[in-house]
Amino acid sequence: MKPSSILISFILLVFAANALADEGSVFSHAIVGGVFPYVAQSGDRLSRIGARFGVSATILAKANNLDRKVPLAAGDALWVDNLHIVPEWREDGIVINLPQRMLFFFRQGALAAAFPIGVGKPDWPTPTGNFKVVDLQTNKSWLVPLSIQEEMREEGKEVITRVPPGPKNPLGRHWIGLSAVGYGIHGTISPASVYGFKSHGCIRAHPDDIEALSQVAEVGTGVVLAYRTTLLAETQDGRVYVEVHPDVYKRGIVPLDEIRKQARDNELADRIDWPRTIEAIRRQDGLATDVTLRP
């Protein structure tokens, strides 16, 4: 099985959203992803596989009893768990949850795509808020911001002011500019950097995913950049899931407090296995965990 670009079903939608969910609701009724086998291809690395499917290389290694220092061989079999909670539902537009490093694209009330992305470094965070798509370009030159030029200078690197389209352009082939001036969603010449906190604030996507997204995104499309480290979901079959991510941007979020509040607000407190929830908080592995209380 080789990673591929499938805009509509890149990540298997395993639980459909509740049709009654309010637009913009921060409580979710949907989960994407799954648990599936993967056969390593020649040249595969855990970091590259994790970046493609939205799971950290460390979690992949632990789940498959692998040593990250030992290279994968072609034909090696492993299991991938990339279950993620959809942070909120929209009639149309793009939702990006920064700690989750996932992008969700909605069209006519349906989730049309979900895939991993890379976002800003802890000391160069991606902004949050409600924005719009204002620009769509293919083969855009990268005009290096003065702040990044200064970083190059401080690090003793050659100061570059412009990178033309081509194999060395870090923007890749496609650029989706946002109303947050200077920020956009774009491809990358380093696919393994997706699903990381490595950019200067822009949002990176795998070249195949940005290719597909650029064909359906339009100028005026709404874009939500959210910061939710802790997610709670109740699926239509009555199961309860939590997903916890590290507070990389140091906003002082207390996961247990957040989950308790969401549970109270949605009358789920007595249906949650709290010891398992606390264990999920301890792990902070960024994957949706079933914490349904069972008899």
Sine and cosine of phi, psi and omega as CSV:
sin_phi,cos_phi,sin_psi,cos_psi,sin_omega,cos_omega
0.00,0.00,0.86,-0.52,-0.06,-1.00
-0.94,-0.33,0.67,-0.75,0.04,-1.00
-0.81,0.58,0.67,-0.74,-0.02,-1.00
-0.63,-0.77,0.25,-0.97,0.03,-1.00
-0.99,-0.16,0.91,-0.41,0.05,-1.00
-0.70,-0.71,0.98,-0.17,-0.12,-0.99
-0.84,0.54,-0.72,0.69,-0.11,-0.99
-0.97,0.25,-0.54,0.84,-0.10,-0.99
-0.70,-0.72,0.58,0.81,0.01,-1.00
-0.83,0.56,-0.68,0.73,0.11,-0.99
-0.89,-0.45,0.83,-0.56,-0.05,-1.00
-0.82,0.57,0.81,-0.58,0.07,-1.00
-0.99,0.13,0.97,-0.23,-0.12,-0.99
-1.00,-0.01,-0.38,0.93,0.06,-1.00
-0.71,-0.70,0.86,-0.52,0.00,-1.00
-0.96,0.29,0.44,-0.90,0.01,-1.00
-0.96,0.28,0.49,-0.87,0.10,-0.99
-0.92,0.40,0.82,-0.57,-0.07,-1.00
-0.89,0.45,-0.30,0.95,-0.03,-1.00
-1.00,-0.03,0.01,1.00,-0.02,-1.00
-0.89,0.46,0.73,-0.69,0.00,-1.00
-0.95,0.32,0.58,-0.82,0.08,-1.00
-0.88,0.47,0.76,-0.66,0.02,-1.00
1.00,0.09,-0.02,1.00,-0.01,-1.00
-0.87,0.50,0.65,-0.76,0.01,-1.00
-1.00,-0.03,-0.02,1.00,0.08,-1.00
-0.98,-0.22,0.71,-0.70,-0.17,-0.99
-0.95,-0.30,0.48,-0.88,0.13,-0.99
-0.83,-0.55,0.34,0.94,-0.09,-1.00
-0.65,-0.76,0.55,-0.83,0.04,-1.00
-0.71,-0.70,0.65,-0.76,0.09,-1.00
-0.91,-0.42,0.31,-0.95,0.05,-1.00
0.97,-0.24,-0.25,-0.97,-0.02,-1.00
0.00,-1.00,-0.12,-0.99,0.11,-0.99
-0.85,-0.53,0.87,-0.49,-0.14,-0.99
-0.53,-0.85,0.38,-0.93,0.02,-1.00
-0.99,0.17,0.50,-0.87,0.05,-1.00
-0.66,-0.75,0.70,-0.72,0.03,-1.00
-0.95,-0.31,0.85,-0.52,-0.07,-1.00
-0.89,0.45,0.67,-0.75,0.08,-1.00
-0.99,-0.12,0.24,-0.97,0.04,-1.00
-0.85,0.53,0.78,-0.62,0.01,-1.00
1.00,0.04,-0.07,1.00,0.02,-1.00
-0.90,0.44,0.57,-0.82,0.15,-0.99
-0.76,-0.65,0.41,-0.91,0.01,-1.00
-0.86,0.52,-0.62,0.78,-0.01,-1.00
-0.89,0.45,-0.62,0.78,0.00,-1.00
-0.95,0.33,-0.66,0.75,0.02,-1.00
-0.90,0.43,-0.71,0.70,0.01,-1.00
-0.88,0.47,-0.65,0.76,0.00,-1.00
-0.90,0.43,-0.55,0.83,-0.03,-1.00
-0.96,0.27,-0.56,0.83,-0.11,-0.99
-0.96,-0.29,-0.08,1.00,0.06,-1.00
0.99,0.13,0.75,0.66,0.07,-1.00
-0.50,-0.87,0.60,-0.80,-0.07,-1.00
-0.94,0.33,0.50,-0.87,0.02,-1.00
-0.88,0.47,-0.56,0.83,0.01,-1.00
-0.90,0.44,-0.69,0.73,0.01,-1.00
-0.92,0.39,-0.64,0.76,0.04,-1.00
-0.86,0.50,-0.71,0.70,-0.02,-1.00
-0.89,0.46,-0.71,0.71,-0.03,-1.00
-0.91,0.42,-0.68,0.73,-0.04,-1.00
-0.92,0.40,-0.43,0.90,-0.06,-1.00
-0.93,-0.36,0.22,0.98,0.01,-1.00
0.79,0.61,0.74,0.68,-0.02,-1.00
-0.93,-0.37,0.47,-0.88,0.09,-1.00
-1.00,-0.10,0.87,-0.50,-0.05,-1.00
-0.88,0.47,-0.36,0.93,-0.02,-1.00
-0.98,0.19,-0.26,0.96,-0.02,-1.00
-0.99,-0.10,0.87,-0.49,-0.03,-1.00
-0.89,0.46,0.53,-0.85,0.10,-0.99
-0.96,0.26,0.51,-0.86,0.09,-1.00
-0.95,-0.31,0.53,-0.85,0.06,-1.00
-0.82,0.57,0.76,-0.64,-0.01,-1.00
0.99,-0.15,-0.21,0.98,0.05,-1.00
-0.87,0.49,0.70,-0.71,-0.01,-1.00
-0.97,-0.23,0.69,-0.72,0.07,-1.00
-0.55,-0.84,0.26,-0.97,0.03,-1.00
-0.96,-0.27,0.64,-0.77,0.04,-1.00
-0.89,-0.45,0.79,-0.61,0.11,-0.99
-0.91,-0.42,0.92,-0.38,0.00,-1.00
-0.77,-0.64,0.66,0.76,0.05,-1.00
-0.93,0.36,0.78,-0.63,0.03,-1.00
-0.68,-0.73,0.59,-0.81,0.07,-1.00
-0.99,0.13,0.72,-0.69,0.12,-0.99
-0.95,0.30,0.88,-0.48,-0.17,-0.99
-0.92,0.39,-0.56,0.83,0.07,-1.00
-0.30,-0.95,0.35,-0.94,-0.07,-1.00
-0.96,-0.29,0.64,-0.77,0.02,-1.00
-0.76,-0.65,0.46,-0.89,0.11,-0.99
-0.93,0.36,-0.71,0.71,0.05,-1.00
-0.53,-0.85,0.43,-0.90,0.11,-0.99
0.89,-0.46,-0.15,-0.99,-0.08,-1.00
-0.88,-0.47,0.72,-0.70,0.11,-0.99
-0.86,-0.51,0.80,-0.60,0.07,-1.00
-0.83,-0.55,0.85,-0.53,0.08,-1.00
-0.98,-0.21,0.93,-0.36,-0.18,-0.98
-0.88,0.48,-0.77,0.64,0.02,-1.00
-0.87,0.49,-0.53,0.85,-0.03,-1.00
-0.97,0.23,-0.42,0.91,-0.04,-1.00
0.81,0.59,0.76,0.65,0.03,-1.00
-0.72,-0.70,0.59,-0.80,0.08,-1.00
-0.91,-0.41,0.69,-0.72,0.01,-1.00
-0.82,-0.58,0.80,-0.59,-0.02,-1.00
-0.92,-0.40,0.82,-0.57,-0.05,-1.00
-0.93,-0.38,0.60,-0.80,0.06,-1.00
-0.58,-0.81,0.82,-0.57,0.04,-1.00
0.78,0.62,0.71,0.71,0.09,-1.00
0.98,0.19,0.07,1.00,-0.01,-1.00
-0.87,-0.48,0.50,-0.87,0.09,-1.00
-0.99,0.16,0.92,-0.38,-0.08,-1.00
-1.00,-0.09,-0.36,0.93,-0.02,-1.00
-0.33,-0.94,0.50,-0.87,0.11,-0.99
-0.50,-0.87,0.81,-0.59,0.01,-1.00
-0.40,-0.92,0.37,-0.93,-0.03,-1.00
-0.96,0.29,0.46,-0.89,0.04,-1.00
-0.65,-0.76,0.21,-0.98,0.11,-0.99
-0.93,-0.36,0.53,-0.85,-0.07,-1.00
-0.74,-0.67,-0.12,-0.99,-0.12,-0.99
-0.91,0.41,0.49,-0.87,0.05,-1.00
-0.90,0.43,0.39,-0.92,0.02,-1.00
-0.80,0.60,-0.57,0.82,0.01,-1.00
-1.00,-0.07,0.12,0.99,0.04,-1.00
-0.55,-0.84,0.89,0.46,-0.19,-0.98
-0.94,0.35,0.50,-0.86,0.15,-0.99
-0.95,0.30,0.69,-0.72,-0.02,-1.00
-0.93,0.36,0.34,-0.94,0.08,-1.00
-0.91,-0.42,0.36,-0.93,0.02,-1.00
0.66,-0.75,-0.11,-0.99,0.01,-1.00
-0.97,-0.24,0.84,-0.54,-0.07,-1.00
-0.74,-0.67,-0.05,-1.00,0.06,-1.00
-0.69,-0.73,0.37,-0.93,0.15,-0.99
-0.97,0.24,0.79,-0.61,-0.02,-1.00
-0.86,-0.51,-0.13,0.99,-0.13,-0.99
-0.38,-0.92,0.72,-0.69,0.08,-1.00
-0.78,-0.62,0.87,-0.48,-0.03,-1.00
-0.70,-0.72,0.52,-0.85,0.13,-0.99
-0.90,-0.43,0.68,-0.73,-0.02,-1.00
0.84,0.55,0.78,0.63,0.02,-1.00
-0.98,0.18,0.68,-0.73,0.15,-0.99
-0.95,0.33,0.58,-0.82,0.06,-1.00
-1.00,-0.06,0.93,-0.38,0.10,-1.00
-1.00,0.00,0.96,-0.28,-0.17,-0.99
-0.92,0.39,0.86,-0.50,0.02,-1.00
-0.86,0.52,0.49,-0.87,-0.01,-1.00
-0.85,0.52,-0.58,0.81,-0.02,-1.00
-0.90,0.43,-0.60,0.80,0.02,-1.00
-0.97,0.25,-0.57,0.82,0.10,-1.00
-0.87,0.50,-0.66,0.75,0.02,-1.00
-0.91,0.42,-0.63,0.78,0.05,-1.00
-0.88,0.47,-0.67,0.74,0.05,-1.00
-0.86,0.52,-0.69,0.72,-0.03,-1.00
-0.89,0.45,-0.70,0.71,-0.02,-1.00
-0.91,0.41,-0.51,0.86,-0.01,-1.00
-1.00,0.04,0.05,1.00,0.03,-1.00
0.97,0.24,0.33,0.94,0.00,-1.00
-1.00,-0.05,0.30,-0.96,0.11,-0.99
-0.89,0.45,0.76,-0.65,-0.01,-1.00
-0.99,0.11,0.88,-0.48,-0.01,-1.00
-0.95,-0.31,0.69,-0.73,-0.01,-1.00
-0.97,-0.26,-0.40,0.92,-0.04,-1.00
-0.46,-0.89,0.68,-0.73,0.08,-1.00
-0.85,-0.53,0.88,-0.47,-0.02,-1.00
-0.96,0.29,0.22,-0.97,0.06,-1.00
-0.84,0.54,0.55,-0.83,0.00,-1.00
0.56,-0.83,-0.10,-1.00,-0.10,-0.99
-0.93,0.37,-0.20,0.98,0.01,-1.00
-0.97,-0.23,-0.02,1.00,-0.03,-1.00
-0.99,0.16,0.90,-0.44,-0.06,-1.00
-0.91,0.41,-0.20,0.98,0.02,-1.00
-0.99,0.16,-0.17,0.99,-0.08,-1.00
0.94,0.35,-0.44,-0.90,-0.09,-1.00
-1.00,-0.02,-0.42,0.91,-0.14,-0.99
-0.83,-0.56,0.63,-0.78,0.00,-1.00
-0.77,-0.64,0.79,-0.61,0.11,-0.99
-0.89,-0.46,0.99,-0.16,-0.07,-1.00
-0.98,0.21,0.60,-0.80,-0.02,-1.00
-0.95,-0.32,0.30,-0.95,0.04,-1.00
-0.94,0.33,-0.19,0.98,0.21,-0.98
-0.97,0.25,0.97,-0.25,-0.19,-0.98
-0.82,0.57,0.80,-0.60,0.04,-1.00
1.00,-0.02,-0.11,0.99,-0.05,-1.00
-0.93,-0.38,0.51,-0.86,0.02,-1.00
-0.29,-0.96,0.10,-0.99,0.11,-0.99
-0.97,-0.26,0.79,-0.62,-0.08,-1.00
-0.53,-0.85,0.15,-0.99,0.06,-1.00
-0.98,0.21,-0.22,-0.98,0.00,-1.00
-0.40,-0.91,0.48,-0.87,0.11,-0.99
-1.00,-0.07,0.08,1.00,0.04,-1.00
-0.77,-0.63,0.98,0.21,-0.07,-1.00
-0.83,0.56,-0.49,0.87,-0.01,-1.00
-0.93,0.37,-0.23,0.97,0.02,-1.00
-0.99,0.12,-0.18,0.98,0.08,-1.00
-0.92,0.40,0.46,-0.89,-0.09,-1.00
0.92,0.40,0.56,0.83,0.07,-1.00
-0.71,-0.71,0.07,-1.00,0.09,-1.00
-0.93,-0.36,0.98,0.22,-0.16,-0.99
-0.76,-0.65,-0.09,1.00,-0.09,-1.00
-1.00,0.00,0.05,-1.00,0.08,-1.00
-1.00,-0.09,0.50,0.86,0.07,-1.00
0.91,-0.42,-0.41,0.91,0.04,-1.00
-0.97,0.25,0.16,-0.99,-0.06,-1.00
-0.94,-0.34,0.86,-0.51,-0.02,-1.00
-0.99,-0.13,0.61,-0.79,0.08,-1.00
-0.74,-0.68,0.42,-0.91,0.07,-1.00
-0.85,0.52,0.62,-0.78,-0.04,-1.00
-0.78,0.63,-0.63,0.78,0.00,-1.00
-0.93,0.37,-0.61,0.79,-0.04,-1.00
-0.95,0.31,-0.66,0.75,0.01,-1.00
-0.93,0.36,-0.52,0.85,0.08,-1.00
-0.86,0.50,-0.73,0.68,-0.02,-1.00
-0.94,0.34,-0.68,0.74,-0.03,-1.00
-0.90,0.43,-0.61,0.79,-0.02,-1.00
-0.91,0.43,-0.34,0.94,0.00,-1.00
-0.99,0.15,-0.30,0.95,-0.05,-1.00
-0.89,-0.46,-0.34,0.94,0.06,-1.00
-0.95,0.30,0.51,-0.86,-0.02,-1.00
-0.74,-0.67,0.40,-0.92,0.13,-0.99
-0.86,0.51,0.77,-0.63,-0.06,-1.00
0.98,-0.21,-0.24,0.97,0.04,-1.00
-0.86,0.51,0.75,-0.66,0.02,-1.00
-0.95,0.30,0.61,-0.80,0.01,-1.00
-0.73,-0.68,0.86,-0.50,0.07,-1.00
-0.98,-0.19,0.83,-0.55,0.13,-0.99
-0.95,-0.31,0.97,-0.25,-0.11,-0.99
-0.96,-0.29,0.31,-0.95,0.06,-1.00
-0.75,-0.66,1.00,-0.01,-0.02,-1.00
-0.79,-0.61,0.96,-0.28,-0.01,-1.00
-0.98,0.17,-0.36,0.93,-0.11,-0.99
-0.79,-0.61,0.83,-0.55,-0.05,-1.00
-0.83,-0.56,0.59,-0.81,0.04,-1.00
-0.77,-0.63,0.67,-0.75,0.01,-1.00
-0.63,-0.78,0.56,-0.83,0.16,-0.99
-0.86,-0.50,0.88,-0.47,-0.02,-1.00
-0.99,0.10,0.21,-0.98,-0.09,-1.00
-0.92,0.39,-0.33,0.94,0.05,-1.00
-1.00,-0.01,0.19,0.98,0.13,-0.99
1.00,0.02,0.07,1.00,0.02,-1.00
-1.00,0.08,0.50,-0.87,-0.03,-1.00
-0.90,-0.43,0.73,-0.69,-0.02,-1.00
-0.80,-0.59,0.53,-0.85,0.18,-0.98
-0.82,-0.57,0.46,-0.89,0.06,-1.00
-0.64,-0.77,0.81,-0.59,-0.10,-0.99
-0.79,-0.61,0.75,-0.66,0.02,-1.00
-0.86,-0.51,0.47,-0.88,0.09,-1.00
-0.87,0.49,0.53,-0.85,0.04,-1.00
-0.99,0.12,0.96,0.28,-0.14,-0.99
-0.88,0.47,-0.56,0.83,-0.02,-1.00
-1.00,0.01,0.16,0.99,0.12,-0.99
0.81,0.59,0.84,0.54,0.01,-1.00
-0.99,-0.13,0.13,0.99,0.10,-0.99
0.96,0.26,0.46,0.89,-0.02,-1.00
-0.98,0.19,0.73,-0.68,0.04,-1.00
-0.97,-0.24,0.97,-0.26,-0.13,-0.99
-0.81,0.58,-0.71,0.70,-0.05,-1.00
-0.89,0.45,-0.64,0.77,0.05,-1.00
-0.88,0.47,-0.67,0.74,0.00,-1.00
-0.90,0.44,-0.70,0.71,-0.02,-1.00
-0.92,0.40,-0.68,0.74,0.03,-1.00
-0.86,0.51,-0.68,0.74,0.00,-1.00
-0.90,0.44,-0.74,0.67,0.01,-1.00
-0.88,0.47,-0.63,0.78,0.01,-1.00
-0.90,0.44,-0.68,0.73,0.04,-1.00
-0.90,0.44,-0.73,0.68,-0.06,-1.00
-0.89,0.46,-0.46,0.89,-0.06,-1.00
-0.92,-0.39,0.27,0.96,0.09,-1.00
0.82,0.58,0.74,0.67,-0.01,-1.00
-0.89,-0.46,-0.02,1.00,-0.14,-0.99
-0.84,0.54,-0.61,0.80,-0.05,-1.00
-1.00,0.05,0.09,1.00,0.03,-1.00
-0.92,-0.40,0.12,0.99,-0.06,-1.00
-0.96,-0.29,0.70,-0.71,0.12,-0.99
-0.99,0.14,0.99,-0.16,-0.14,-0.99
-0.93,0.36,-0.60,0.80,0.09,-1.00
-0.86,0.51,-0.66,0.75,0.03,-1.00
-0.93,0.38,-0.57,0.82,0.04,-1.00
-0.91,0.42,-0.69,0.72,0.02,-1.00
-0.89,0.45,-0.59,0.81,0.06,-1.00
-0.91,0.41,-0.63,0.78,0.05,-1.00
-0.90,0.44,-0.61,0.79,0.05,-1.00
-0.91,0.42,-0.65,0.76,0.01,-1.00
-0.89,0.46,-0.67,0.75,-0.04,-1.00
-0.94,0.33,-0.69,0.72,-0.08,-1.00
0.73,0.68,0.78,0.63,-0.08,-1.00
-1.00,0.03,-0.05,1.00,0.06,-1.00
0.96,0.28,0.33,0.94,0.02,-1.00
-0.87,-0.49,0.55,-0.84,0.04,-1.00
-0.93,0.38,0.79,-0.61,-0.04,-1.00
-0.87,-0.49,0.76,-0.65,0.03,-1.00
-0.96,0.30,0.89,-0.45,0.01,-1.00
-0.86,-0.51,0.45,0.89,0.00,-1.00
-0.90,0.43,0.76,-0.65,0.04,-1.00
-0.96,0.28,0.81,-0.59,0.00,-1.00
-0.92,-0.40,0.54,-0.84,0.02,-1.00
-0.86,0.52,0.00,0.00,0.00,0.00
